[in-house]
Each structure stands twice: as structure tokens, then as C-alpha cells.
Amino acid sequence: MLEETKYLVGISSGTATMAVVGKANYLNCRNVGEFFSAAIARGCSKIVVDCSQCAGMDSTFLGMVAGAALKIHKTGGEMVLVNLNDRNRELIDNLGIFKLVRIAEDPSAMPKPTSEFLPANNATHANILNAHENLVEADSSNKTKFEDVIAFLKRETESK
């Protein structure tokens, strides 16, 4: 049986927290980017994402992480990824996201999120396009990796 992915979130004392439970991907991460943006708009100077229960990540989710990291850096804040498994760490490294975030292995670095769950909804074409554009902004070498995806999504978005 396929388990549902959950995003447990909270905001306290200028820090936004998210614990990812399951696979973070385009099928369930629509509200992740919105949560990150709202946290930054509310003045959070730190976003901490606990990946200890994250079974996998796709480029759409990682593009949302990259976009939030780019935004929070402009305010002088930071994004921290905690407890990455080897595969997720490899993805972070390969896409150049490690340049934008601090990676922590210490579980005590993760403030406890509240019991508020984000609804896990499909990302829209616009969400996916924006996420992949964030990956290119984060590391220019991603342009060749995602240029076909970006071109396709631009056509799809414009035709709607």
C-alpha cells in the first residue's frame, strides 16, 4: 500500500519548520512553495526542513527549496536541511542546492514543528515551471538538465 506524503509545519520565533514524511514530489508539493513564501513574508529569518523521514525528492520539490533559499538569502536569512539520507544528499549536491543551504546532521538542530499539516496537492504547471527555473538560477549547469522541461512547461502554461 502506498503511504501518503505529509508535510508537518510550524512557525515560531522567526523560524519556519517543516518535516517531510514520505516522498516529496510534484504530486504533493503544491503548498510547500506557498508555505515557504508565506514564512518569509511573515519575517522568518530561518527555514528548517527535517528530511529524516523523507523517502525521496524530485526536481519540483527541490526547485521549491532552491527558490525559498534564494528568497530568504535576500533578507539575510538562511535555509537549513536536517538529516538528509545519502540519496537526498546526492540530489542536493548534483543540483547545486548545497550552495544555497546549510546542511545539518544533528537532530537537535531541528525545532519541533506544530501539528499543522499542509494539504498535499499536485503542483500546477506554473508551480513546476517556477521550481525548475529556480534550479537554473541556483546553478547555471542545471540549464542543460532542465531546458526541455522548462520549454515544455512554458508552452503548456502559455496555452492555458
FIBAMAR-437109 format. One record per atom (N, C-alpha, C, O, CB): atom name; x, y, z; residue in one letter. Coordinates in steps of 0.05 Angstrom, whole numbers, plus 32768, in hexadecimal, padded with zeros to 4 digits. Each point is the difference from the previous one (the first is absolute). Glycine has a CB too. Layout:
% residues N
  at     x     y     z  aa
  CA     X     Y     Z   A
...
END
This chain:
% residues 160
  at     x     y     z  aa
   N  8011  7FE8  8000   M
  CA  7FEF  8018  8000   M
   C  8012  8019  8000   M
   O  8013  8002  800F   M
  CB  7FC8  7FE5  8009   M
   N  801D  802D  7FD7   L
  CA  800F  8018  7FFE   L
   C  7FF9  8013  8017   L
   O  7FE9  8006  8004   L
  CB  8019  7FF5  7FC9   L
   N  8012  800E  8041   E
  CA  7FFB  8013  8016   E
   C  7FFF  801C  7FF6   E
   O  800E  8008  7FED   E
  CB  8009  7FD9  8033   E
   N  7FD8  802F  7FEC   E
  CA  7FFC  801C  7FF9   E
   C  8017  8010  800B   E
   O  8008  7FFD  8017   E
  CB  7FC6  7FFD  7FE7   E
   N  803C  8019  7FF2   T
  CA  8014  8012  8009   T
   C  7FF4  8016  8011   T
   O  7FEA  8009  7FFB   T
  CB  8032  7FEE  7FDC   T
   N  7FF2  8010  803F   K
  CA  7FF6  8015  8012   K
   C  8016  8015  8004   K
   O  8017  7FFA  8000   K
  CB  7FCA  7FE5  8017   K
   N  8016  803A  7FEC   Y
  CA  8012  8016  8006   Y
   C  7FF6  800C  801A   Y
   O  7FEB  800D  8001   Y
  CB  8020  7FFD  7FCE   Y
   N  8004  7FF2  8047   L
  CA  7FF9  800B  801A   L
   C  800F  801A  8003   L
   O  8018  8001  7FFE   L
  CB  7FE1  7FD0  8016   L
   N  7FF8  8045  7FF1   V
  CA  800C  801A  7FFF   V
   C  7FFA  8010  801A   V
   O  7FEE  7FFA  800F   V
  CB  800E  8006  7FBF   V
   N  8013  8015  8036   G
  CA  7FFC  8012  8016   G
   C  8011  8019  7FFC   G
   O  8014  8000  7FF3   G
  CB  7FE1  7FDA  802B   G
   N  8002  803C  7FEF   I
  CA  8010  8018  8001   I
   C  8000  800A  801D   I
   O  7FEC  8002  800D   I
  CB  8008  800A  7FC3   I
   N  8025  7FF9  803A   S
  CA  8003  8009  801B   S
   C  801A  800F  8003   S
   O  8015  7FF8  7FF6   S
  CB  7FD0  7FE1  801B   S
   N  801A  803E  7FFC   S
  CA  8017  8010  8006   S
   C  8012  8006  7FE7   S
   O  8018  7FFE  8002   S
  CB  7FE7  7FEF  802C   S
   N  7FF4  8019  7FBC   G
  CA  800F  8007  7FE8   G
   C  800B  7FE9  7FF1   G
   O  8010  8004  7FED   G
  CB  7FFA  8025  8029   G
   N  7FEF  7FBF  7FF1   T
  CA  800A  7FE8  7FF2   T
   C  7FE8  7FF0  7FF6   T
   O  7FED  7FF9  800F   T
  CB  803C  8005  800E   T
   N  7FD8  7FFB  7FC9   A
  CA  7FEC  7FEF  7FF4   A
   C  800C  7FE4  7FFF   A
   O  8017  7FFC  7FF9   A
  CB  7FD5  802A  7FEC   A
   N  8004  7FC6  8022   T
  CA  8009  7FE4  8000   T
   C  7FEE  7FEF  7FEF   T
   O  7FE8  8005  7FFE   T
  CB  802C  8001  8030   T
   N  7FF8  7FE6  7FC6   M
  CA  7FF1  7FED  7FF0   M
   C  800D  7FE5  8003   M
   O  8018  7FFD  7FFD   M
  CB  7FD9  8026  7FE2   M
   N  7FFF  7FC9  8028   A
  CA  8009  7FE4  8000   A
   C  7FF3  7FF2  7FE8   A
   O  7FE7  8001  7FFE   A
  CB  8020  7FFF  8035   A
   N  8009  7FF4  7FBC   V
  CA  7FF6  7FF2  7FE9   V
   C  7FFE  7FE2  8007   V
   O  8014  7FF4  8008   V
  CB  8000  802F  7FD8   V
   N  7FD4  7FD2  801D   V
  CA  7FFB  7FE4  8006   V
   C  7FF7  7FF3  7FE6   V
   O  7FE9  8005  7FF7   V
  CB  800B  8004  803A   V
   N  801D  7FE6  7FC3   G
  CA  7FF9  7FF3  7FE6   G
   C  8010  800C  7FEA   G
   O  8015  800C  8004   G
  CB  7FBD  7FEB  800D   G
   N  8023  8006  7FD6   K
  CA  800E  800A  7FE8   K
   C  7FF6  801B  7FF9   K
   O  7FE8  8004  7FFC   K
  CB  801E  7FCD  7FF4   K
   N  800C  8043  800E   A
  CA  7FF9  801B  7FF9   A
   C  8003  8003  7FE2   A
   O  8016  8000  7FF5   A
  CB  7FFA  8012  8039   A
   N  7FD9  7FF2  7FC5   N
  CA  8001  8003  7FE3   N
   C  7FE9  8011  7FF5   N
   O  7FF0  800A  800F   N
  CB  8027  7FC9  7FEF   N
   N  7FE9  802F  7FE7   Y
  CA  7FEC  8012  7FF3   Y
   C  7FE3  7FF7  8006   Y
   O  7FEE  8010  7FFD   Y
  CB  8034  7FF9  7FE0   Y
   N  7FDA  7FDE  802B   L
  CA  7FE5  7FF6  8005   L
   C  7FF5  800A  801B   L
   O  7FE8  7FFE  8005   L
  CB  8023  7FDA  7FE0   L
   N  8007  8034  802C   N
  CA  7FF6  8007  801B   N
   C  800C  801A  800B   N
   O  7FFB  8006  8018   N
  CB  7FFF  7FCA  7FEF   N
   N  8016  803F  7FEA   C
  CA  800F  8016  800C   C
   C  7FF6  801C  7FF8   C
   O  800E  8013  8004   C
  CB  8019  7FCF  7FFC   C
   N  7FC1  8020  7FF5   R
  CA  7FF6  801A  7FF7   R
   C  8001  8015  8017   R
   O  8008  8016  7FFA   R
  CB  7FDA  7FD2  7FE6   R
   N  8017  8010  8038   N
  CA  7FFE  8014  8016   N
   C  801B  8004  800E   N
   O  8002  8012  8011   N
  CB  7FD0  7FE0  7FF5   N
   N  8043  7FFF  7FF3   V
  CA  801A  8003  800D   V
   C  800B  801C  7FF9   V
   O  8009  800E  8012   V
  CB  7FFF  7FC0  7FEB   V
   N  7FF9  8039  7FE9   G
  CA  800A  801A  7FF8   G
   C  7FF0  8016  800C   G
   O  800C  8015  8007   G
  CB  8004  7FD7  7FCF   G
   N  7FD6  8011  802C   E
  CA  7FEF  8015  800C   E
   C  8006  8003  801D   E
   O  8000  8016  800A   E
  CB  7FDC  7FE0  7FD5   E
   N  8029  7FF4  802F   F
  CA  8007  8001  801C   F
   C  801B  800F  8004   F
   O  8002  8012  8011   F
  CB  7FE5  7FC3  7FF8   F
   N  802D  8024  7FE7   F
  CA  801A  800E  8001   F
   C  7FFD  801E  7FFB   F
   O  800A  8010  800F   F
  CB  800D  7FC6  7FE2   F
   N  7FDA  8031  7FFA   S
  CA  7FFC  801C  7FFA   S
   C  7FF2  800F  8016   S
   O  8007  8017  8007   S
  CB  7FF7  7FDD  7FC9   S
   N  7FED  7FFF  803B   A
  CA  7FF1  800D  8016   A
   C  8011  8004  8019   A
   O  7FFE  8014  800D   A
  CB  7FD8  7FD7  7FE1   A
   N  803B  8001  8017   A
  CA  8012  8002  8018   A
   C  8014  8018  7FFC   A
   O  8005  800F  8013   A
  CB  7FF7  7FBF  7FF5   A
   N  800F  8035  7FE0   I
  CA  8012  8016  7FFB   I
   C  7FF1  801A  8002   I
   O  800B  8014  800B   I
  CB  8012  7FCF  7FD7   I
   N  7FCB  801E  8013   A
  CA  7FF0  8019  8001   A
   C  7FF9  8007  801C   A
   O  7FFD  8018  8007   A
  CB  7FF0  7FDD  7FCC   A
   N  8010  7FF8  803F   R
  CA  7FFA  8005  801C   R
   C  8019  8007  8010   R
   O  7FFE  8006  8018   R
  CB  7FDD  7FDA  7FE5   R
   N  803C  8021  7FF6   G
  CA  8018  8009  800D   G
   C  8012  7FEA  800B   G
   O  8013  8006  800F   G
  CB  7FD4  8022  7FFC   G
   N  8014  7FBF  7FEE   C
  CA  8011  7FEB  800A   C
   C  801C  8004  7FF4   C
   O  8003  8005  7FE8   C
  CB  7FD6  7FDB  801C   C
   N  803B  801D  800D   S
  CA  801C  8002  7FF7   S
   C  800D  7FE5  7FFD   S
   O  8017  7FFE  7FF7   S
  CB  7FEC  802F  8020   S
   N  7FEF  7FBE  7FEF   K
  CA  800B  7FE5  7FFE   K
   C  7FE9  7FED  7FF8   K
   O  7FEA  8001  800B   K
  CB  803B  8009  8017   K
   N  7FE2  7FE5  7FCB   I
  CA  7FEE  7FEA  7FF9   I
   C  8010  7FE6  8004   I
   O  8015  7FFD  7FF5   I
  CB  7FD0  801F  7FE9   I
   N  8010  7FD2  8032   V
  CA  800D  7FE6  8005   V
   C  7FEE  7FEA  7FF6   V
   O  7FE8  7FFE  8007   V
  CB  8030  8015  8022   V
   N  7FF3  7FDC  7FC6   V
  CA  7FF2  7FE9  7FF5   V
   C  800C  7FE6  800A   V
   O  8018  7FFB  7FFB   V
  CB  7FDB  8020  7FDC   V
   N  7FFD  7FD6  8038   D
  CA  8009  7FE6  800A   D
   C  7FFB  7FEA  7FEB   D
   O  7FE9  7FFC  7FF9   D
  CB  800F  8013  8037   D
   N  801D  7FE4  7FC7   C
  CA  7FFD  7FEC  7FEB   C
   C  8004  7FE4  800A   C
   O  8004  7FED  7FF0   C
  CB  800C  8035  7FF0   C
   N  7FF0  7FDB  803A   S
  CA  8006  7FE5  800C   S
   C  7FEC  7FEB  7FF8   S
   O  8007  7FE8  7FFF   S
  CB  800D  802F  8027   S
   N  7FD3  7FF1  7FD3   Q
  CA  7FEC  7FED  7FF7   Q
   C  7FF9  8003  7FE3   Q
   O  7FEB  7FF6  7FF7   Q
  CB  8003  8009  8037   Q
   N  8022  8010  7FC3   C
  CA  7FFC  8005  7FE4   C
   C  800B  7FE9  7FEF   C
   O  8018  7FFC  8000   C
  CB  7FE9  8036  8008   C
   N  7FED  7FC0  7FEB   A
  CA  8008  7FE8  7FF0   A
   C  800C  8007  7FE5   A
   O  800B  7FEF  7FF3   A
  CB  7FD2  7FF8  8025   A
   N  801F  8032  7FDF   G
  CA  800A  8008  7FE6   G
   C  7FF6  801C  7FF9   G
   O  7FED  800A  800C   G
  CB  8015  7FC7  7FE6   G
   N  800C  803B  7FFB   M
  CA  7FF9  801C  7FF7   M
   C  8002  8000  7FE2   M
   O  8012  7FF3  7FF5   M
  CB  7FFF  8022  8037   M
   N  7FDE  7FFB  7FC7   D
  CA  8003  8004  7FE4   D
   C  8009  801D  7FFA   D
   O  8002  8010  8013   D
  CB  7FDC  7FCC  7FE4   D
   N  8026  802A  7FF0   S
  CA  800A  801A  7FF9   S
   C  7FEC  8017  8006   S
   O  8009  8016  8005   S
  CB  8013  7FD4  7FD8   S
   N  7FCB  8010  8022   T
  CA  7FEC  8015  8006   T
   C  8002  8008  801E   T
   O  8002  8018  8006   T
  CB  7FDF  7FD6  7FD6   T
   N  8020  7FFF  8036   F
  CA  8003  8006  801C   F
   C  801B  800E  8005   F
   O  8001  8014  800E   F
  CB  7FE3  7FC4  7FFE   F
   N  8031  801E  7FE8   L
  CA  801A  800C  8004   L
   C  8001  801D  7FF4   L
   O  800E  8011  800B   L
  CB  8007  7FC1  7FF4   L
   N  7FDD  8032  7FEB   G
  CA  7FFE  801B  7FF6   G
   C  7FF2  8014  8012   G
   O  8006  8017  8002   G
  CB  7FFA  7FD5  7FD1   G
   N  7FEC  8009  803C   M
  CA  7FF2  8011  8014   M
   C  8013  8006  8017   M
   O  8000  8016  800B   M
  CB  7FD4  7FD6  7FE8   M
   N  803C  8001  8015   V
  CA  8015  8004  8015   V
   C  8014  8015  7FF6   V
   O  8006  8013  800F   V
  CB  7FF4  7FBE  8002   V
   N  800F  802C  7FD6   A
  CA  8014  8013  7FF5   A
   C  7FF4  801C  7FFF   A
   O  800D  8014  8007   A
  CB  8008  7FC8  7FDE   A
   N  7FD2  8027  8012   G
  CA  7FF3  801A  7FFE   G
   C  7FFD  800D  801C   G
   O  8005  8018  8002   G
  CB  7FE2  7FD8  7FD6   G
   N  8012  8001  803C   A
  CA  7FFD  800A  801B   A
   C  801C  8009  800A   A
   O  8002  8014  800E   A
  CB  7FD5  7FCF  7FFB   A
   N  803D  800C  7FF2   A
  CA  801B  8007  8009   A
   C  800A  801A  7FF3   A
   O  800C  8011  800D   A
  CB  7FFE  7FBE  7FFA   A
   N  7FF0  8034  7FDF   L
  CA  8008  8019  7FF2   L
   C  7FF2  8018  800C   L
   O  800C  8015  8004   L
  CB  7FFB  7FD1  7FD2   L
   N  7FDF  8017  8030   K
  CA  7FF0  8016  800C   K
   C  8009  8007  801C   K
   O  8004  8018  8007   K
  CB  7FD5  7FDA  7FDD   K
   N  802B  7FFA  802D   I
  CA  8007  8006  801C   I
   C  801D  800B  8002   I
   O  8005  800F  8012   I
  CB  7FDC  7FCC  7FFD   I
   N  8030  801E  7FDE   H
  CA  801B  800C  8000   H
   C  7FFF  801E  7FFB   H
   O  8010  800F  800C   H
  CB  8003  7FC5  7FE4   H
   N  7FDA  8035  8000   K
  CA  7FFD  801C  7FFA   K
   C  7FF8  8010  8019   K
   O  8004  8018  8001   K
  CB  7FEF  7FDD  7FD0   K
   N  8001  7FFD  8043   T
  CA  7FF8  800E  8019   T
   C  8015  7FFC  8015   T
   O  7FFC  8009  8017   T
  CB  7FD4  7FF0  7FDD   T
   N  8046  7FFA  8006   G
  CA  8015  7FFA  8014   G
   C  7FFB  7FE7  8010   G
   O  800F  7FFB  8013   G
  CB  7FF8  8036  7FF0   G
   N  7FE5  7FC0  7FF5   G
  CA  7FFA  7FE7  800F   G
   C  800D  7FE8  7FF4   G
   O  8011  8002  7FEE   G
  CB  7FC4  8012  801E   G
   N  8024  7FD4  7FFE   E
  CA  800C  7FE7  7FF6   E
   C  7FEB  7FEA  8000   E
   O  7FEC  8000  800E   E
  CB  8040  800F  8004   E
   N  7FDA  7FDE  7FDC   M
  CA  7FF1  7FE7  7FFF   M
   C  8012  7FE9  8009   M
   O  8017  7FFF  7FF7   M
  CB  7FCB  8013  7FE3   M
   N  8014  7FDD  8037   V
  CA  800F  7FEA  800B   V
   C  7FF2  7FE6  7FF9   V
   O  7FE8  7FFD  8005   V
  CB  802B  8020  8021   V
   N  7FFB  7FD0  7FCF   L
  CA  7FF5  7FE5  7FFB   L
   C  800D  7FED  8015   L
   O  8019  7FFF  8002   L
  CB  7FE0  800A  7FCC   L
   N  7FF7  7FE9  8040   V
  CA  8009  7FEF  8016   V
   C  7FFB  7FE3  7FFA   V
   O  7FEB  7FF8  7FF6   V
  CB  800C  802D  802B   V
   N  801D  7FCA  7FE5   N
  CA  7FFD  7FE3  7FFF   N
   C  7FF9  7FF5  7FE4   N
   O  7FED  7FF1  7FFD   N
  CB  8004  8011  8032   N
   N  801F  8006  7FBD   L
  CA  7FFD  7FF5  7FE5   L
   C  800B  7FE4  7FFF   L
   O  8015  7FFA  800A   L
  CB  7FEE  8034  7FE3   L
   N  7FEF  7FC0  8005   N
  CA  800B  7FE6  7FFB   N
   C  8014  8002  7FE9   N
   O  8002  8016  7FF3   N
  CB  7FD4  7FD3  801D   N
   N  8039  8002  7FEA   D
  CA  8014  8002  7FEB   D
   C  7FF5  8008  7FE5   D
   O  800C  8010  7FF2   D
  CB  800E  7FCD  8027   D
   N  7FD0  8017  7FDF   R
  CA  7FF5  8006  7FE5   R
   C  7FF6  801D  7FFF   R
   O  8006  800E  7FEC   R
  CB  7FEC  7FC2  800F   R
   N  8001  803A  8019   N
  CA  7FF6  801B  8000   N
   C  8018  8014  8000   N
   O  7FFF  8015  7FF3   N
  CB  7FD6  7FDD  8024   N
   N  8040  8007  7FF8   R
  CA  8018  8011  8001   R
   C  800D  8001  7FE4   R
   O  8009  8015  7FF7   R
  CB  7FFE  7FDF  803A   R
   N  7FF9  7FF5  7FC1   E
  CA  800B  7FFF  7FE5   E
   C  7FF1  8012  7FED   E
   O  800B  800E  7FF0   E
  CB  8004  7FC3  8019   E
   N  7FD6  802F  7FF9   L
  CA  7FF0  8012  7FF0   L
   C  8006  801D  8006   L
   O  8002  8010  7FED   L
  CB  7FDA  7FCD  8012   L
   N  8026  802A  801A   I
  CA  8006  801C  8008   I
   C  801B  8008  7FF4   I
   O  8003  8016  7FF7   I
  CB  7FE3  7FE4  8034   I
   N  802D  7FF4  7FD6   D
  CA  801B  8006  7FF6   D
   C  8000  8002  7FE1   D
   O  800B  8013  7FF5   D
  CB  8009  7FD5  8032   D
   N  7FDF  8005  7FCC   N
  CA  8000  8000  7FE2   N
   C  7FF2  8018  7FF4   N
   O  8007  8009  7FEA   N
  CB  7FF9  7FC6  8019   N
   N  7FEC  803C  800B   L
  CA  7FF1  8017  7FF6   L
   C  800C  801B  800A   L
   O  7FF5  8015  7FF9   L
  CB  7FE2  7FCE  8004   L
   N  803E  801C  8012   G
  CA  800D  8018  800A   G
   C  7FF1  800F  8016   G
   O  8007  8016  8007   G
  CB  800B  7FEE  7FCC   G
   N  7FDA  7FEF  8038   I
  CA  7FF0  800C  8016   I
   C  8011  8003  8019   I
   O  7FFA  8011  8011   I
  CB  7FDC  7FDC  7FDC   I
   N  803E  8002  8016   F
  CA  8011  8002  8018   F
   C  800D  801B  8003   F
   O  8008  8008  8016   F
  CB  8001  7FC8  7FE6   F
   N  7FF9  803F  7FEE   K
  CA  800C  801B  8001   K
   C  7FED  8014  800D   K
   O  8009  8016  8009   K
  CB  8010  7FE0  7FCE   K
   N  7FCD  8004  802A   L
  CA  7FEC  8012  800B   L
   C  7FF6  7FFA  801C   L
   O  7FF4  8011  800D   L
  CB  7FFF  7FF5  7FC5   L
   N  8013  7FE2  8038   V
  CA  7FF5  7FF7  8019   V
   C  8017  7FF8  8013   V
   O  8016  7FFA  7FF7   V
  CB  7FBF  7FF7  7FF2   V
   N  8024  800E  8030   R
  CA  8012  7FF4  8014   R
   C  7FF6  7FE4  8005   R
   O  7FE8  7FFC  8004   R
  CB  8025  8031  8012   R
   N  8004  7FBF  7FEA   I
  CA  7FF8  7FE5  8005   I
   C  8009  7FF8  801C   I
   O  8018  8002  8006   I
  CB  7FEB  7FF2  7FC8   I
   N  7FEA  8002  8042   A
  CA  8006  7FF8  801B   A
   C  7FF9  7FE3  8004   A
   O  7FEB  7FF7  7FF6   A
  CB  800D  8039  801B   A
   N  8018  7FC2  7FFE   E
  CA  7FFB  7FE4  8005   E
   C  7FF6  7FFB  801D   E
   O  7FF8  7FEA  8007   E
  CB  802B  800B  7FD8   E
   N  7FDD  8020  8030   D
  CA  7FF8  7FFE  801D   D
   C  7FE2  8004  8003   D
   O  7FF6  8016  7FFB   D
  CB  8038  7FFB  8012   D
   N  7FC4  7FDA  7FFC   P
  CA  7FE3  8003  8004   P
   C  7FF9  8016  8013   P
   O  7FE9  800B  7FFF   P
  CB  8013  7FC5  7FF8   P
   N  8015  8038  801B   S
  CA  7FFA  8015  8013   S
   C  7FFE  801B  7FF2   S
   O  7FF6  8014  800B   S
  CB  8020  7FD3  801A   S
   N  7FF4  801B  7FC2   A
  CA  7FFF  8019  7FF0   A
   C  7FE3  8004  7FF6   A
   O  7FFA  8016  7FF5   A
  CB  8037  7FE5  7FFE   A
   N  7FBE  7FF1  800F   M
  CA  7FE5  8002  7FF5   M
   C  7FEC  8008  8016   M
   O  7FF9  7FF0  8011   M
  CB  8013  7FEE  7FCC   M
   N  7FEB  803B  8022   P
  CA  7FEA  8007  8012   P
   C  7FE8  7FEF  7FFB   P
   O  7FFC  7FF7  7FE9   P
  CB  8015  8038  801A   P
   N  7FDF  7FCD  8010   K
  CA  7FE8  7FEF  7FFD   K
   C  7FEA  800F  7FF1   K
   O  7FF8  8016  8009   K
  CB  8014  7FD1  8021   K
   N  7FEB  800E  7FBF   P
  CA  7FE9  800D  7FF3   P
   C  7FE7  7FFB  8010   P
   O  7FFF  7FEF  8011   P
  CB  8017  800B  7FC2   P
   N  7FD5  8016  8027   T
  CA  7FE7  7FFC  800D   T
   C  7FF2  7FE8  7FF3   T
   O  800D  7FF2  7FF0   T
  CB  7FEF  803F  801B   T
   N  7FEC  7FCA  7FFC   S
  CA  7FF2  7FE9  7FF5   S
   C  7FF0  8009  7FE7   S
   O  7FEE  7FF1  7FF7   S
  CB  800F  7FF9  8036   S
   N  8009  802D  7FC8   E
  CA  7FF2  8009  7FE8   E
   C  800B  7FF3  7FE7   E
   O  8018  8000  7FFB   E
  CB  7FE0  802C  801B   E
   N  7FF6  7FC7  7FDB   F
  CA  8008  7FF3  7FE7   F
   C  7FF9  8011  7FE9   F
   O  7FEA  800C  7FFF   F
  CB  8010  7FC7  8016   F
   N  8018  802F  7FD7   L
  CA  7FF9  800D  7FE7   L
   C  7FF1  7FEC  7FEF   L
   O  8006  7FE8  8000   L
  CB  8023  8035  8002   L
   N  7FC2  7FED  7FF1   P
  CA  7FF3  7FEE  7FED   P
   C  8014  7FF7  7FEA   P
   O  800F  8011  7FF6   P
  CB  7FC4  8005  8013   P
   N  802D  7FD1  7FF0   A
  CA  8012  7FF5  7FEC   A
   C  7FF2  8000  7FE5   A
   O  7FF2  7FED  7FFA   A
  CB  8027  7FF7  8029   A
   N  7FEA  8031  7FCD   N
  CA  7FF3  8003  7FE7   N
   C  8014  7FFF  7FE9   N
   O  8017  8006  8003   N
  CB  7FC4  8015  8012   N
   N  801B  7FDD  7FD3   N
  CA  8010  8000  7FE8   N
   C  800A  801C  7FFA   N
   O  7FF1  8014  8003   N
  CB  7FF6  7FC5  7FEB   N
   N  8031  802A  800A   A
  CA  800B  801A  7FF7   A
   C  7FF4  8006  7FE5   A
   O  7FFC  7FEE  7FEF   A
  CB  802F  800B  802B   A
   N  7FD0  8020  7FE0   T
  CA  7FF6  8009  7FE6   T
   C  8017  8002  7FED   T
   O  8017  7FFF  8008   T
  CB  7FC3  801A  800E   T
   N  8020  7FEA  7FD0   H
  CA  8015  8004  7FEC   H
   C  8010  8018  8007   H
   O  8019  8000  7FFE   H
  CB  7FCB  7FEB  7FDF   H
   N  800F  802A  802C   A
  CA  800E  8019  8008   A
   C  8013  7FFB  8018   A
   O  8016  800A  8000   A
  CB  7FC3  8012  7FEF   A
   N  801E  7FD4  8025   N
  CA  8011  7FFA  8017   N
   C  8019  7FF0  7FF7   N
   O  8016  8006  8009   N
  CB  7FC1  7FF9  8014   N
   N  8024  7FEE  7FD1   I
  CA  8016  7FEF  7FF7   I
   C  8014  8010  7FEF   I
   O  8018  7FFD  8003   I
  CB  7FC9  7FDB  7FFE   I
   N  8014  8039  7FEE   L
  CA  8011  8012  7FF0   L
   C  8012  8012  8012   L
   O  8018  8001  7FFC   L
  CB  7FC5  7FFE  7FDF   L
   N  8016  800E  8038   N
  CA  800E  8011  8012   N
   C  8016  7FF1  8010   N
   O  8016  800A  8003   N
  CB  7FC1  8013  8001   N
   N  8022  7FCB  8005   A
  CA  8014  7FF0  800F   A
   C  8018  7FFA  7FEF   A
   O  8017  8001  800A   A
  CB  7FC4  7FEB  8011   A
   N  8021  800D  7FCC   H
  CA  8017  7FF9  7FEF   H
   C  8010  8019  7FF8   H
   O  8018  7FFE  7FFC   H
  CB  7FCE  7FDA  7FF3   H
   N  800C  803E  800E   E
  CA  800F  8019  7FFB   E
   C  8011  8008  8018   E
   O  8016  800A  7FFD   E
  CB  7FC5  8005  7FE4   E
   N  801B  7FEB  8037   N
  CA  800F  8004  8019   N
   C  801A  7FEF  8000   N
   O  8015  8009  8008   N
  CB  7FC1  8002  8011   N
   N  8028  7FDC  7FDD   L
  CA  8017  7FEF  7FFF   L
   C  8015  800B  7FED   L
   O  8018  7FFE  8006   L
  CB  7FCB  7FDB  8005   L
   N  8015  8033  7FDF   V
  CA  8013  800C  7FED   V
   C  800C  8018  800D   V
   O  8018  8005  7FFC   V
  CB  7FCE  7FEA  7FDD   V
   N  800A  8021  8035   E
  CA  800B  8018  800E   E
   C  8014  7FF8  8016   E
   O  8014  800D  8004   E
  CB  7FC1  800C  7FF2   E
   N  8025  7FD1  8017   A
  CA  8012  7FF6  8016   A
   C  801B  7FF7  7FF5   A
   O  8014  8004  800D   A
  CB  7FC3  7FEE  800D   A
   N  8028  8001  7FCE   D
  CA  8019  7FF6  7FF5   D
   C  7FFD  7FFF  7FE1   D
   O  7FEF  7FF1  7FF6   D
  CB  801B  7FF3  8034   D
   N  8005  802C  7FC8   S
  CA  7FFC  8003  7FE3   S
   C  8005  7FE5  7FF1   S
   O  7FF6  7FFD  7FEA   S
  CB  8018  8033  801A   S
   N  8000  7FBE  8008   S
  CA  8004  7FE6  7FF3   S
   C  7FE6  7FF0  7FFE   S
   O  7FFF  7FEC  7FF1   S
  CB  8030  8014  8020   S
   N  7FBD  8008  7FFE   N
  CA  7FE6  7FF2  7FFF   N
   C  7FF1  8007  7FE7   N
   O  7FEC  7FF3  7FF9   N
  CB  8012  800D  8039   N
   N  800A  8015  7FC0   K
  CA  7FF2  8008  7FE7   K
   C  7FFE  7FEA  7FEC   K
   O  7FEB  7FFA  7FF5   K
  CB  8024  8035  8013   K
   N  8007  7FC3  7FF4   T
  CA  8000  7FEA  7FEC   T
   C  7FF0  7FE9  800B   T
   O  7FF4  7FF1  7FF0   T
  CB  8039  801E  7FFF   T
   N  7FD2  7FED  802A   K
  CA  7FF1  7FE9  800C   K
   C  7FE2  8004  7FFD   K
   O  7FF1  7FED  7FFC   K
  CB  8034  800C  8024   K
   N  7FD2  8021  7FE1   F
  CA  7FE3  8005  8001   F
   C  7FF5  8011  7FEA   F
   O  7FE9  8008  8000   F
  CB  801C  7FF4  8030   F
   N  800C  800A  7FBB   E
  CA  7FF6  8012  7FEB   E
   C  7FE8  7FF5  7FF1   E
   O  7FEE  800F  7FF9   E
  CB  8041  8002  8002   E
   N  7FD0  7FD5  8000   D
  CA  7FE9  7FF4  7FF3   D
   C  7FE7  8001  8011   D
   O  7FEA  8006  7FF6   D
  CB  8035  7FDC  7FF1   D
   N  7FE4  8019  8033   V
  CA  7FE9  8001  8012   V
   C  7FF6  801D  8002   V
   O  7FE8  8004  7FFF   V
  CB  802B  7FD5  801C   V
   N  7FFF  803A  7FE7   I
  CA  7FF8  801C  8002   I
   C  7FF2  8009  7FE6   I
   O  7FEB  800D  8001   I
  CB  803B  7FFC  801E   I
   N  7FE5  7FF0  7FCA   A
  CA  7FF3  8007  7FE7   A
   C  7FE4  7FF4  7FFD   A
   O  7FED  800E  7FF9   A
  CB  8041  7FF5  7FF2   A
   N  7FCF  7FE4  801C   F
  CA  7FE6  7FF3  8000   F
   C  7FED  800E  8012   F
   O  7FE9  8005  7FF8   F
  CB  802D  7FCF  7FFD   F
   N  7FF2  8031  8024   L
  CA  7FEE  800C  8013   L
   C  7FF8  801D  7FF8   L
   O  7FEA  8008  8006   L
  CB  802B  7FDB  801E   L
   N  7FFE  802B  7FD0   K
  CA  7FF9  801B  7FF7   K
   C  7FEA  7FFF  7FEA   K
   O  7FED  800F  8001   K
  CB  8042  8000  8009   K
   N  7FD4  7FDE  7FE4   R
  CA  7FEB  7FFC  7FEB   R
   C  7FE6  7FF9  800D   R
   O  7FEB  800B  7FF8   R
  CB  8038  7FE7  7FE7   R
   N  7FDD  7FFB  8034   E
  CA  7FE7  7FF7  800D   E
   C  7FF3  8017  800F   E
   O  7FE8  8004  7FFF   E
  CB  802B  7FCE  8005   E
   N  7FFD  803E  800B   T
  CA  7FF6  8016  8010   T
   C  7FF4  8016  7FEE   T
   O  7FEB  800B  8006   T
  CB  8037  7FEB  801E   T
   N  7FEC  8010  7FC6   E
  CA  7FF7  8014  7FED   E
   C  7FE6  7FF8  7FF2   E
   O  7FF0  8011  7FF9   E
  CB  803F  7FFE  8001   E
   N  7FCE  7FD7  8001   S
  CA  7FE8  7FF7  7FF1   S
   C  7FE7  7FFF  8011   S
   O  7FEA  7FFC  7FF6   S
  CB  8034  7FEA  7FED   S
   N  7FE5  801D  8037   K
  CA  7FE9  7FFF  8012   K
   C  7FF4  801B  8006   K
   O  7FED  8002  800F   K
  CB  8026  7FD5  8006   K
END
